[in-house]
Amino acid sequence: MATQADFDRIDNYARISTTTKTSTRRKCNRVVPMEIFCLCYSRAGTLSMRKALDILEFPKPYHFSSFYDNLQNCDKWLQLAKAKFEGKGTYGKEDIDKLLGHCGAVMDMPRHLFTEETIEWYPEAKVVLRFPFLRSWTLPSGRIAGVGIAGVDKQIGGGNTVAAAKARLKEMYRKHYAFVRSVTPKERLLEDSLADGWGPLCEFLSKPMPTVPFPHENETARDKKGF
């Protein structure tokens, strides 16, 4: 069981040691509206956005680290990725609703691998692009690593080595942001950075300004302490 010291040392990664839920959501459906997608790449402040949207009371903001709470979802996401990128099976809005039907906000991989589809499927949802600090990332082992590795491979356009990732990451990052801009109506899109804090985000989402500071989760200094 993770302690507060574990969370202080390695932030959200400590949740993996408390994982007890392994139930599948394959028979679930949408029970809350999908309101917002944060479509920036991993390690672009996505964990801070998850915390911020939780503070703003969006239902169950979904992040890559949500796998720590339910490992069986890893298998379903891998199936969807194979259906899209390898033609192995089919996928549709109902699959996303099964996995994310309880969530009003979503960010980070693997959801952003389905950017064009979800912008089309959820026309009322708003889109946020926050500009990142391009940093490396560390993945936990097992099922979660399987989804992470597959997601990174698709995110950088192929290649399974650190050298390949570094060579292509900035190029694919620019292409991804340009693609999001091209498929998102301007009135649904906010582009800002973590340094902008609450102001632009709350105005865009028509939410009152929280009295607490904007969260800064998973900071580099903590990464170095933990890893």
PyRosetta script that sets phi, psi and omega in degrees:
from pyrosetta import init, pose_from_sequence

init()
pose = pose_from_sequence("MATQADFDRIDNYARISTTTKTSTRRKCNRVVPMEIFCLCYSRAGTLSMRKALDILEFPKPYHFSSFYDNLQNCDKWLQLAKAKFEGKGTYGKEDIDKLLGHCGAVMDMPRHLFTEETIEWYPEAKVVLRFPFLRSWTLPSGRIAGVGIAGVDKQIGGGNTVAAAKARLKEMYRKHYAFVRSVTPKERLLEDSLADGWGPLCEFLSKPMPTVPFPHENETARDKKGF")
pose.set_psi(1, 128.6)
pose.set_omega(1, -178.5)
pose.set_phi(2, -69.0)
pose.set_psi(2, 142.7)
pose.set_omega(2, 176.5)
pose.set_phi(3, -104.8)
pose.set_psi(3, 170.3)
pose.set_omega(3, 176.5)
pose.set_phi(4, -60.1)
pose.set_psi(4, -34.5)
pose.set_omega(4, 177.7)
pose.set_phi(5, -61.6)
pose.set_psi(5, -36.9)
pose.set_omega(5, 177.5)
pose.set_phi(6, -64.0)
pose.set_psi(6, -43.5)
pose.set_omega(6, 179.0)
pose.set_phi(7, -66.5)
pose.set_psi(7, -36.6)
pose.set_omega(7, 176.9)
pose.set_phi(8, -64.5)
pose.set_psi(8, -32.2)
pose.set_omega(8, -175.4)
pose.set_phi(9, -83.5)
pose.set_psi(9, -44.8)
pose.set_omega(9, -174.0)
pose.set_phi(10, -128.7)
pose.set_psi(10, 18.0)
pose.set_omega(10, 174.0)
pose.set_phi(11, 55.4)
pose.set_psi(11, -136.8)
pose.set_omega(11, -171.1)
pose.set_phi(12, -63.8)
pose.set_psi(12, -22.6)
pose.set_omega(12, -179.7)
pose.set_phi(13, -60.9)
pose.set_psi(13, -22.8)
pose.set_omega(13, -179.6)
pose.set_phi(14, -63.2)
pose.set_psi(14, -20.5)
pose.set_omega(14, -178.9)
pose.set_phi(15, -61.4)
pose.set_psi(15, -25.9)
pose.set_omega(15, -175.6)
pose.set_phi(16, -63.7)
pose.set_psi(16, -27.3)
pose.set_omega(16, -179.1)
pose.set_phi(17, -79.0)
pose.set_psi(17, -8.0)
pose.set_omega(17, 178.9)
pose.set_phi(18, -109.2)
pose.set_psi(18, 6.6)
pose.set_omega(18, -176.9)
pose.set_phi(19, -63.7)
pose.set_psi(19, 122.8)
pose.set_omega(19, 176.5)
pose.set_phi(20, -126.8)
pose.set_psi(20, -24.3)
pose.set_omega(20, -177.4)
pose.set_phi(21, -83.3)
pose.set_psi(21, 126.7)
pose.set_omega(21, 177.3)
pose.set_phi(22, -132.8)
pose.set_psi(22, 25.1)
pose.set_omega(22, -177.4)
pose.set_phi(23, -76.5)
pose.set_psi(23, 147.3)
pose.set_omega(23, 177.2)
pose.set_phi(24, -86.0)
pose.set_psi(24, 151.0)
pose.set_omega(24, 176.0)
pose.set_phi(25, -107.0)
pose.set_psi(25, 18.3)
pose.set_omega(25, -172.3)
pose.set_phi(26, -67.1)
pose.set_psi(26, -16.7)
pose.set_omega(26, 178.1)
pose.set_phi(27, -106.1)
pose.set_psi(27, 10.0)
pose.set_omega(27, -179.0)
pose.set_phi(28, -90.3)
pose.set_psi(28, 172.5)
pose.set_omega(28, 175.5)
pose.set_phi(29, -148.4)
pose.set_psi(29, -174.1)
pose.set_omega(29, -175.3)
pose.set_phi(30, -78.3)
pose.set_psi(30, 129.8)
pose.set_omega(30, 179.8)
pose.set_phi(31, -121.1)
pose.set_psi(31, -11.9)
pose.set_omega(31, 174.9)
pose.set_phi(32, -134.4)
pose.set_psi(32, 153.9)
pose.set_omega(32, 179.3)
pose.set_phi(33, -66.1)
pose.set_psi(33, 145.2)
pose.set_omega(33, 170.2)
pose.set_phi(34, -83.0)
pose.set_psi(34, 117.0)
pose.set_omega(34, -170.6)
pose.set_phi(35, -108.4)
pose.set_psi(35, -30.6)
pose.set_omega(35, -174.1)
pose.set_phi(36, -153.6)
pose.set_psi(36, 137.3)
pose.set_omega(36, 170.4)
pose.set_phi(37, -114.5)
pose.set_psi(37, 132.1)
pose.set_omega(37, 168.6)
pose.set_phi(38, -103.7)
pose.set_psi(38, 108.9)
pose.set_omega(38, -167.4)
pose.set_phi(39, -102.2)
pose.set_psi(39, 19.4)
pose.set_omega(39, 176.0)
pose.set_phi(40, -75.7)
pose.set_psi(40, 162.9)
pose.set_omega(40, -179.7)
pose.set_phi(41, -68.1)
pose.set_psi(41, 163.9)
pose.set_omega(41, 174.7)
pose.set_phi(42, -59.3)
pose.set_psi(42, 152.0)
pose.set_omega(42, -178.2)
pose.set_phi(43, 62.5)
pose.set_psi(43, 30.3)
pose.set_omega(43, 176.1)
pose.set_phi(44, -115.9)
pose.set_psi(44, 34.9)
pose.set_omega(44, -178.4)
pose.set_phi(45, 82.5)
pose.set_psi(45, 20.2)
pose.set_omega(45, -176.3)
pose.set_phi(46, -66.9)
pose.set_psi(46, -34.2)
pose.set_omega(46, 179.2)
pose.set_phi(47, -70.3)
pose.set_psi(47, -35.1)
pose.set_omega(47, 174.5)
pose.set_phi(48, -64.5)
pose.set_psi(48, -39.5)
pose.set_omega(48, 177.7)
pose.set_phi(49, -65.6)
pose.set_psi(49, -38.7)
pose.set_omega(49, 177.4)
pose.set_phi(50, -58.4)
pose.set_psi(50, -46.0)
pose.set_omega(50, 179.5)
pose.set_phi(51, -65.6)
pose.set_psi(51, -41.2)
pose.set_omega(51, -179.5)
pose.set_phi(52, -62.5)
pose.set_psi(52, -43.7)
pose.set_omega(52, -178.9)
pose.set_phi(53, -71.2)
pose.set_psi(53, -26.6)
pose.set_omega(53, 173.2)
pose.set_phi(54, -67.8)
pose.set_psi(54, -43.2)
pose.set_omega(54, 177.5)
pose.set_phi(55, -61.4)
pose.set_psi(55, -36.4)
pose.set_omega(55, 179.0)
pose.set_phi(56, -79.8)
pose.set_psi(56, 3.6)
pose.set_omega(56, 171.9)
pose.set_phi(57, 69.3)
pose.set_psi(57, 34.0)
pose.set_omega(57, 167.2)
pose.set_phi(58, -77.9)
pose.set_psi(58, 139.1)
pose.set_omega(58, -175.5)
pose.set_phi(59, -64.4)
pose.set_psi(59, 124.9)
pose.set_omega(59, 168.6)
pose.set_phi(60, 44.3)
pose.set_psi(60, 60.9)
pose.set_omega(60, 179.2)
pose.set_phi(61, -53.9)
pose.set_psi(61, 129.1)
pose.set_omega(61, -172.8)
pose.set_phi(62, -101.2)
pose.set_psi(62, 133.7)
pose.set_omega(62, -176.1)
pose.set_phi(63, -139.8)
pose.set_psi(63, 162.0)
pose.set_omega(63, 177.2)
pose.set_phi(64, -49.4)
pose.set_psi(64, -37.7)
pose.set_omega(64, -178.3)
pose.set_phi(65, -68.7)
pose.set_psi(65, -9.1)
pose.set_omega(65, 175.0)
pose.set_phi(66, -62.5)
pose.set_psi(66, -21.4)
pose.set_omega(66, 174.8)
pose.set_phi(67, -59.9)
pose.set_psi(67, -27.1)
pose.set_omega(67, -179.1)
pose.set_phi(68, -62.2)
pose.set_psi(68, -23.6)
pose.set_omega(68, -178.4)
pose.set_phi(69, -93.5)
pose.set_psi(69, -17.5)
pose.set_omega(69, -176.8)
pose.set_phi(70, -155.3)
pose.set_psi(70, 92.9)
pose.set_omega(70, -172.9)
pose.set_phi(71, -68.7)
pose.set_psi(71, -25.9)
pose.set_omega(71, -177.7)
pose.set_phi(72, -65.1)
pose.set_psi(72, -23.6)
pose.set_omega(72, 177.7)
pose.set_phi(73, -65.1)
pose.set_psi(73, -23.1)
pose.set_omega(73, 176.6)
pose.set_phi(74, -57.0)
pose.set_psi(74, -44.6)
pose.set_omega(74, -176.8)
pose.set_phi(75, -62.1)
pose.set_psi(75, -42.0)
pose.set_omega(75, -178.8)
pose.set_phi(76, -67.2)
pose.set_psi(76, -41.7)
pose.set_omega(76, 179.0)
pose.set_phi(77, -63.5)
pose.set_psi(77, -39.4)
pose.set_omega(77, 177.4)
pose.set_phi(78, -63.2)
pose.set_psi(78, -38.5)
pose.set_omega(78, 176.9)
pose.set_phi(79, -61.8)
pose.set_psi(79, -42.6)
pose.set_omega(79, 179.8)
pose.set_phi(80, -65.9)
pose.set_psi(80, -39.7)
pose.set_omega(80, 178.7)
pose.set_phi(81, -64.7)
pose.set_psi(81, -40.1)
pose.set_omega(81, 178.5)
pose.set_phi(82, -67.5)
pose.set_psi(82, -35.2)
pose.set_omega(82, 178.4)
pose.set_phi(83, -65.3)
pose.set_psi(83, -42.7)
pose.set_omega(83, -177.5)
pose.set_phi(84, -74.8)
pose.set_psi(84, -47.7)
pose.set_omega(84, -169.1)
pose.set_phi(85, -96.0)
pose.set_psi(85, -18.4)
pose.set_omega(85, -178.5)
pose.set_phi(86, -121.2)
pose.set_psi(86, -0.5)
pose.set_omega(86, 179.4)
pose.set_phi(87, 68.1)
pose.set_psi(87, 22.7)
pose.set_omega(87, -178.9)
pose.set_phi(88, -97.9)
pose.set_psi(88, 86.2)
pose.set_omega(88, -179.0)
pose.set_phi(89, 101.5)
pose.set_psi(89, -171.1)
pose.set_omega(89, -178.9)
pose.set_phi(90, -124.5)
pose.set_psi(90, 164.5)
pose.set_omega(90, 176.9)
pose.set_phi(91, -151.7)
pose.set_psi(91, 155.6)
pose.set_omega(91, -179.5)
pose.set_phi(92, -162.2)
pose.set_psi(92, -177.1)
pose.set_omega(92, -178.0)
pose.set_phi(93, -56.8)
pose.set_psi(93, -36.4)
pose.set_omega(93, -178.4)
pose.set_phi(94, -62.1)
pose.set_psi(94, -29.7)
pose.set_omega(94, 178.1)
pose.set_phi(95, -69.1)
pose.set_psi(95, -41.6)
pose.set_omega(95, 177.5)
pose.set_phi(96, -66.0)
pose.set_psi(96, -39.4)
pose.set_omega(96, 179.4)
pose.set_phi(97, -64.9)
pose.set_psi(97, -33.8)
pose.set_omega(97, 176.8)
pose.set_phi(98, -64.0)
pose.set_psi(98, -42.8)
pose.set_omega(98, -177.4)
pose.set_phi(99, -78.3)
pose.set_psi(99, -36.9)
pose.set_omega(99, -170.5)
pose.set_phi(100, -122.1)
pose.set_psi(100, 19.3)
pose.set_omega(100, -176.9)
pose.set_phi(101, -65.3)
pose.set_psi(101, -19.0)
pose.set_omega(101, 178.9)
pose.set_phi(102, -95.1)
pose.set_psi(102, 2.7)
pose.set_omega(102, -173.0)
pose.set_phi(103, -111.1)
pose.set_psi(103, 133.5)
pose.set_omega(103, 176.0)
pose.set_phi(104, -98.3)
pose.set_psi(104, -8.0)
pose.set_omega(104, -179.0)
pose.set_phi(105, -146.3)
pose.set_psi(105, 142.0)
pose.set_omega(105, -176.2)
pose.set_phi(106, -141.3)
pose.set_psi(106, 141.6)
pose.set_omega(106, 176.6)
pose.set_phi(107, -150.6)
pose.set_psi(107, 169.1)
pose.set_omega(107, 173.7)
pose.set_phi(108, 71.3)
pose.set_psi(108, 171.9)
pose.set_omega(108, 177.6)
pose.set_phi(109, -73.6)
pose.set_psi(109, 156.9)
pose.set_omega(109, 4.6)
pose.set_phi(110, -92.7)
pose.set_psi(110, 1.4)
pose.set_omega(110, -176.3)
pose.set_phi(111, -59.7)
pose.set_psi(111, -35.2)
pose.set_omega(111, -175.7)
pose.set_phi(112, -71.7)
pose.set_psi(112, -6.7)
pose.set_omega(112, 172.1)
pose.set_phi(113, -70.3)
pose.set_psi(113, -14.3)
pose.set_omega(113, -179.5)
pose.set_phi(114, -115.4)
pose.set_psi(114, 40.7)
pose.set_omega(114, -173.5)
pose.set_phi(115, -58.4)
pose.set_psi(115, -56.8)
pose.set_omega(115, -175.0)
pose.set_phi(116, -61.0)
pose.set_psi(116, -41.8)
pose.set_omega(116, -177.7)
pose.set_phi(117, -63.8)
pose.set_psi(117, -46.4)
pose.set_omega(117, -174.1)
pose.set_phi(118, -73.8)
pose.set_psi(118, -29.8)
pose.set_omega(118, 173.5)
pose.set_phi(119, -62.9)
pose.set_psi(119, -38.1)
pose.set_omega(119, 177.9)
pose.set_phi(120, -73.3)
pose.set_psi(120, -42.9)
pose.set_omega(120, -175.0)
pose.set_phi(121, -69.8)
pose.set_psi(121, -28.0)
pose.set_omega(121, -176.9)
pose.set_phi(122, -122.1)
pose.set_psi(122, 74.7)
pose.set_omega(122, -172.5)
pose.set_phi(123, -67.2)
pose.set_psi(123, -14.7)
pose.set_omega(123, 179.1)
pose.set_phi(124, -90.8)
pose.set_psi(124, -12.7)
pose.set_omega(124, -176.5)
pose.set_phi(125, -75.3)
pose.set_psi(125, 141.5)
pose.set_omega(125, 176.3)
pose.set_phi(126, -91.0)
pose.set_psi(126, 159.9)
pose.set_omega(126, -174.5)
pose.set_phi(127, -126.2)
pose.set_psi(127, 132.3)
pose.set_omega(127, 177.5)
pose.set_phi(128, -118.3)
pose.set_psi(128, 130.4)
pose.set_omega(128, 170.5)
pose.set_phi(129, -113.7)
pose.set_psi(129, 111.2)
pose.set_omega(129, 177.1)
pose.set_phi(130, -105.1)
pose.set_psi(130, 136.9)
pose.set_omega(130, -174.3)
pose.set_phi(131, -82.4)
pose.set_psi(131, 134.8)
pose.set_omega(131, -166.4)
pose.set_phi(132, -96.0)
pose.set_psi(132, 166.8)
pose.set_omega(132, 159.1)
pose.set_phi(133, -95.9)
pose.set_psi(133, 112.6)
pose.set_omega(133, -176.6)
pose.set_phi(134, -74.5)
pose.set_psi(134, 106.7)
pose.set_omega(134, -177.2)
pose.set_phi(135, -129.2)
pose.set_psi(135, 167.7)
pose.set_omega(135, 174.9)
pose.set_phi(136, -78.4)
pose.set_psi(136, 167.8)
pose.set_omega(136, 178.2)
pose.set_phi(137, -135.5)
pose.set_psi(137, 159.9)
pose.set_omega(137, 179.0)
pose.set_phi(138, -121.3)
pose.set_psi(138, 132.0)
pose.set_omega(138, -178.2)
pose.set_phi(139, -108.6)
pose.set_psi(139, 138.5)
pose.set_omega(139, 172.4)
pose.set_phi(140, -71.1)
pose.set_psi(140, 171.6)
pose.set_omega(140, -172.2)
pose.set_phi(141, -87.6)
pose.set_psi(141, 176.6)
pose.set_omega(141, 172.5)
pose.set_phi(142, 76.7)
pose.set_psi(142, -145.5)
pose.set_omega(142, -175.6)
pose.set_phi(143, -55.4)
pose.set_psi(143, -41.2)
pose.set_omega(143, -177.3)
pose.set_phi(144, -64.4)
pose.set_psi(144, -42.0)
pose.set_omega(144, 177.3)
pose.set_phi(145, -61.4)
pose.set_psi(145, -35.7)
pose.set_omega(145, 179.4)
pose.set_phi(146, -60.3)
pose.set_psi(146, -44.3)
pose.set_omega(146, 177.9)
pose.set_phi(147, -68.5)
pose.set_psi(147, -42.2)
pose.set_omega(147, -179.6)
pose.set_phi(148, -61.9)
pose.set_psi(148, -45.1)
pose.set_omega(148, -179.7)
pose.set_phi(149, -64.5)
pose.set_psi(149, -43.9)
pose.set_omega(149, 178.4)
pose.set_phi(150, -62.9)
pose.set_psi(150, -41.5)
pose.set_omega(150, -179.7)
pose.set_phi(151, -65.5)
pose.set_psi(151, -43.8)
pose.set_omega(151, 178.4)
pose.set_phi(152, -63.2)
pose.set_psi(152, -41.1)
pose.set_omega(152, 179.6)
pose.set_phi(153, -58.0)
pose.set_psi(153, -45.6)
pose.set_omega(153, 178.8)
pose.set_phi(154, -71.8)
pose.set_psi(154, -35.2)
pose.set_omega(154, -178.2)
pose.set_phi(155, -62.9)
pose.set_psi(155, -38.9)
pose.set_omega(155, -178.0)
pose.set_phi(156, -96.1)
pose.set_psi(156, 6.6)
pose.set_omega(156, 175.6)
pose.set_phi(157, 77.2)
pose.set_psi(157, 29.7)
pose.set_omega(157, 178.2)
pose.set_phi(158, 102.7)
pose.set_psi(158, 155.4)
pose.set_omega(158, -178.0)
pose.set_phi(159, 108.7)
pose.set_psi(159, 129.7)
pose.set_omega(159, -174.2)
pose.set_phi(160, -121.7)
pose.set_psi(160, 24.6)
pose.set_omega(160, 176.8)
pose.set_phi(161, -120.2)
pose.set_psi(161, 160.2)
pose.set_omega(161, 177.9)
pose.set_phi(162, -61.4)
pose.set_psi(162, -39.8)
pose.set_omega(162, -179.8)
pose.set_phi(163, -62.4)
pose.set_psi(163, -42.0)
pose.set_omega(163, 179.3)
pose.set_phi(164, -65.0)
pose.set_psi(164, -40.1)
pose.set_omega(164, 179.5)
pose.set_phi(165, -63.0)
pose.set_psi(165, -46.6)
pose.set_omega(165, -179.2)
pose.set_phi(166, -63.7)
pose.set_psi(166, -36.4)
pose.set_omega(166, -177.2)
pose.set_phi(167, -68.5)
pose.set_psi(167, -30.8)
pose.set_omega(167, -171.1)
pose.set_phi(168, -111.3)
pose.set_psi(168, -11.0)
pose.set_omega(168, -170.5)
pose.set_phi(169, -61.0)
pose.set_psi(169, -48.8)
pose.set_omega(169, -177.4)
pose.set_phi(170, -64.3)
pose.set_psi(170, -40.8)
pose.set_omega(170, 178.6)
pose.set_phi(171, -61.1)
pose.set_psi(171, -46.6)
pose.set_omega(171, -177.8)
pose.set_phi(172, -71.0)
pose.set_psi(172, -32.7)
pose.set_omega(172, 175.7)
pose.set_phi(173, -59.8)
pose.set_psi(173, -47.4)
pose.set_omega(173, -179.8)
pose.set_phi(174, -63.4)
pose.set_psi(174, -40.9)
pose.set_omega(174, 179.7)
pose.set_phi(175, -65.1)
pose.set_psi(175, -40.2)
pose.set_omega(175, -179.5)
pose.set_phi(176, -63.6)
pose.set_psi(176, -46.7)
pose.set_omega(176, -179.0)
pose.set_phi(177, -64.6)
pose.set_psi(177, -39.7)
pose.set_omega(177, 177.6)
pose.set_phi(178, -64.3)
pose.set_psi(178, -37.7)
pose.set_omega(178, 179.8)
pose.set_phi(179, -66.3)
pose.set_psi(179, -44.1)
pose.set_omega(179, 179.0)
pose.set_phi(180, -59.4)
pose.set_psi(180, -43.7)
pose.set_omega(180, 178.3)
pose.set_phi(181, -60.7)
pose.set_psi(181, -37.3)
pose.set_omega(181, -174.8)
pose.set_phi(182, -72.5)
pose.set_psi(182, -26.1)
pose.set_omega(182, -175.3)
pose.set_phi(183, -107.5)
pose.set_psi(183, -2.8)
pose.set_omega(183, -178.1)
pose.set_phi(184, -107.5)
pose.set_psi(184, 123.2)
pose.set_omega(184, 174.2)
pose.set_phi(185, -56.1)
pose.set_psi(185, 139.7)
pose.set_omega(185, -173.3)
pose.set_phi(186, -56.9)
pose.set_psi(186, -35.4)
pose.set_omega(186, -178.1)
pose.set_phi(187, -70.4)
pose.set_psi(187, -13.8)
pose.set_omega(187, 178.8)
pose.set_phi(188, -99.4)
pose.set_psi(188, -0.2)
pose.set_omega(188, -169.6)
pose.set_phi(189, -116.9)
pose.set_psi(189, 131.9)
pose.set_omega(189, 170.7)
pose.set_phi(190, -118.9)
pose.set_psi(190, 128.1)
pose.set_omega(190, 172.8)
pose.set_phi(191, -115.7)
pose.set_psi(191, 121.5)
pose.set_omega(191, 176.7)
pose.set_phi(192, -154.6)
pose.set_psi(192, -167.9)
pose.set_omega(192, 178.4)
pose.set_phi(193, -130.6)
pose.set_psi(193, 165.6)
pose.set_omega(193, 178.8)
pose.set_phi(194, -60.0)
pose.set_psi(194, -30.1)
pose.set_omega(194, -178.9)
pose.set_phi(195, -65.1)
pose.set_psi(195, -18.8)
pose.set_omega(195, -179.8)
pose.set_phi(196, -75.7)
pose.set_psi(196, -15.3)
pose.set_omega(196, 175.9)
pose.set_phi(197, 64.5)
pose.set_psi(197, -145.0)
pose.set_omega(197, -172.7)
pose.set_phi(198, -75.3)
pose.set_psi(198, -32.4)
pose.set_omega(198, -167.3)
pose.set_phi(199, -50.6)
pose.set_psi(199, -66.7)
pose.set_omega(199, -177.8)
pose.set_phi(200, -61.0)
pose.set_psi(200, -36.9)
pose.set_omega(200, -178.1)
pose.set_phi(201, -65.5)
pose.set_psi(201, -47.7)
pose.set_omega(201, -177.9)
pose.set_phi(202, -66.7)
pose.set_psi(202, -37.9)
pose.set_omega(202, 177.4)
pose.set_phi(203, -63.9)
pose.set_psi(203, -43.9)
pose.set_omega(203, -178.8)
pose.set_phi(204, -63.6)
pose.set_psi(204, -39.1)
pose.set_omega(204, -176.4)
pose.set_phi(205, -93.4)
pose.set_psi(205, 1.5)
pose.set_omega(205, -178.8)
pose.set_phi(206, 55.7)
pose.set_psi(206, 46.8)
pose.set_omega(206, 179.4)
pose.set_phi(207, -116.0)
pose.set_psi(207, 145.6)
pose.set_omega(207, 175.7)
pose.set_phi(208, -66.8)
pose.set_psi(208, 149.7)
pose.set_omega(208, -179.1)
pose.set_phi(209, -70.9)
pose.set_psi(209, 122.7)
pose.set_omega(209, 177.4)
pose.set_phi(210, -64.4)
pose.set_psi(210, 156.5)
pose.set_omega(210, 178.5)
pose.set_phi(211, -87.8)
pose.set_psi(211, -10.4)
pose.set_omega(211, 180.0)
pose.set_phi(212, -92.4)
pose.set_psi(212, 155.3)
pose.set_omega(212, 177.9)
pose.set_phi(213, -62.7)
pose.set_psi(213, 153.6)
pose.set_omega(213, 175.5)
pose.set_phi(214, -63.5)
pose.set_psi(214, 133.6)
pose.set_omega(214, -174.9)
pose.set_phi(215, -70.6)
pose.set_psi(215, 146.7)
pose.set_omega(215, 173.2)
pose.set_phi(216, -130.0)
pose.set_psi(216, 87.8)
pose.set_omega(216, -175.7)
pose.set_phi(217, -90.4)
pose.set_psi(217, 155.1)
pose.set_omega(217, 170.5)
pose.set_phi(218, 58.7)
pose.set_psi(218, 43.9)
pose.set_omega(218, -177.4)
pose.set_phi(219, -66.4)
pose.set_psi(219, 154.9)
pose.set_omega(219, -178.3)
pose.set_phi(220, -57.3)
pose.set_psi(220, -40.8)
pose.set_omega(220, -179.5)
pose.set_phi(221, -59.6)
pose.set_psi(221, -39.7)
pose.set_omega(221, 178.6)
pose.set_phi(222, -69.4)
pose.set_psi(222, -36.7)
pose.set_omega(222, 177.3)
pose.set_phi(223, -57.8)
pose.set_psi(223, -44.3)
pose.set_omega(223, -178.3)
pose.set_phi(224, -65.7)
pose.set_psi(224, -36.9)
pose.set_omega(224, 177.6)
pose.set_phi(225, -65.8)
pose.set_psi(225, -38.3)
pose.set_omega(225, -175.6)
pose.set_phi(226, -81.3)
pose.set_psi(226, -32.1)
pose.set_omega(226, -173.4)
pose.set_phi(227, -121.9)
pose.dump_pdb("model.pdb")
